[in-house]
Amino acid sequence: MSEALKPCPFCGGHAVFEPRLECSVIRCSNRLSGCPVNMRTGKNHKTFDEARSAWNTRTEERANDG
C-alpha cells in the first residue's frame, strides 16, 4: 500500500493532487483561501510518487534525522 499524503505542515489543510501535462504537483487545499505560505510542491516532479515524497517531507523530520 502506498504512503498517504500528509496534511499541509503550515495550516493542516488537505493535500490535493494536481495532474499536469509536464509535471505532478500536490498543493494545500487552502492555498488560495488562507494557507499562510501557499504551500505546494515544485514543478520538477515527473511522477505522483516524486511529488508525494516531496510533499510528505517535513523540515522538522529532516532535522531530527541527524
ROFI-245730 format. One record per residue (C-alpha): residue number from 1; residue in one letter; z, y, x. Coordinates in pm, whole numbers, padded with zeros to 5 digits, m for minus. Example, Ala and Ser with C-alpha at 12.3 -4.5 7.8 and 13.67 -1.06 7.14 Angstrom:
2
+------+-------+--------+--------+--------+
! zapa ! nukol !     zz !     yy !     xx !
+------+-------+--------+--------+--------+
!    1 !     a !  00780 ! m00450 !  01230 !
!    2 !     s !  00714 ! m00106 !  01367 !
+------+-------+--------+--------+--------+
% end
This chain:
66
+------+-------+--------+--------+--------+
! zapa ! nukol !     zz !     yy !     xx !
+------+-------+--------+--------+--------+
!    1 !     m !  00000 !  00000 !  00000 !
!    2 !     s ! m00084 !  00346 !  00135 !
!    3 !     e !  00174 !  00614 !  00200 !
!    4 !     a !  00229 !  00861 ! m00084 !
!    5 !     l !  00173 !  01234 ! m00047 !
!    6 !     k !  00493 !  01427 !  00016 !
!    7 !     p !  00566 !  01744 ! m00184 !
!    8 !     c !  00497 !  02083 ! m00027 !
!    9 !     p !  00750 !  02143 !  00253 !
!   10 !     f !  00791 !  02508 !  00151 !
!   11 !     c !  00816 !  02515 ! m00229 !
!   12 !     g !  00835 !  02149 ! m00334 !
!   13 !     g !  00508 !  02168 ! m00530 !
!   14 !     h !  00294 !  01862 ! m00591 !
!   15 !     a !  00023 !  01780 ! m00338 !
!   16 !     v ! m00333 !  01795 ! m00472 !
!   17 !     f ! m00631 !  01627 ! m00306 !
!   18 !     e ! m00947 !  01842 ! m00296 !
!   19 !     p ! m01252 !  01634 ! m00202 !
!   20 !     r ! m01522 !  01843 ! m00040 !
!   21 !     l ! m01863 !  01765 !  00099 !
!   22 !     e ! m01774 !  01848 !  00458 !
!   23 !     c ! m01405 !  01752 !  00472 !
!   24 !     s ! m01093 !  01632 !  00292 !
!   25 !     v ! m00826 !  01887 !  00203 !
!   26 !     i ! m00481 !  01848 !  00050 !
!   27 !     r ! m00311 !  02158 ! m00087 !
!   28 !     c !  00004 !  02267 ! m00265 !
!   29 !     s ! m00031 !  02282 ! m00643 !
!   30 !     n !  00144 !  02621 ! m00629 !
!   31 !     r ! m00094 !  02758 ! m00365 !
!   32 !     l ! m00231 !  03029 ! m00593 !
!   33 !     s !  00077 !  03098 ! m00800 !
!   34 !     g !  00388 !  03107 ! m00594 !
!   35 !     c !  00392 !  02896 ! m00278 !
!   36 !     p !  00516 !  03140 ! m00013 !
!   37 !     v !  00268 !  03029 !  00252 !
!   38 !     n ! m00027 !  02888 !  00055 !
!   39 !     m !  00021 !  02553 !  00228 !
!   40 !     r ! m00289 !  02339 !  00283 !
!   41 !     t ! m00433 !  02108 !  00545 !
!   42 !     g ! m00707 !  02235 !  00775 !
!   43 !     k ! m01076 !  02172 !  00726 !
!   44 !     n ! m01110 !  01936 !  01024 !
!   45 !     h ! m01002 !  01620 !  00839 !
!   46 !     k ! m01301 !  01399 !  00761 !
!   47 !     t ! m01115 !  01139 !  00551 !
!   48 !     f ! m00839 !  01137 !  00292 !
!   49 !     d ! m00620 !  00935 !  00531 !
!   50 !     e ! m00654 !  01202 !  00804 !
!   51 !     a ! m00569 !  01480 !  00558 !
!   52 !     r ! m00276 !  01281 !  00416 !
!   53 !     s ! m00138 !  01219 !  00764 !
!   54 !     a ! m00160 !  01590 !  00847 !
!   55 !     w ! m00006 !  01692 !  00512 !
!   56 !     n !  00282 !  01445 !  00543 !
!   57 !     t !  00368 !  01556 !  00898 !
!   58 !     r !  00674 !  01780 !  00889 !
!   59 !     t !  00779 !  02009 !  01175 !
!   60 !     e !  01142 !  01906 !  01146 !
!   61 !     e !  01042 !  01536 !  01170 !
!   62 !     r !  00845 !  01602 !  01490 !
!   63 !     a !  01139 !  01798 !  01633 !
!   64 !     n !  01375 !  01507 !  01562 !
!   65 !     d !  01147 !  01252 !  01730 !
!   66 !     g !  01202 !  01385 !  02082 !
+------+-------+--------+--------+--------+
% end
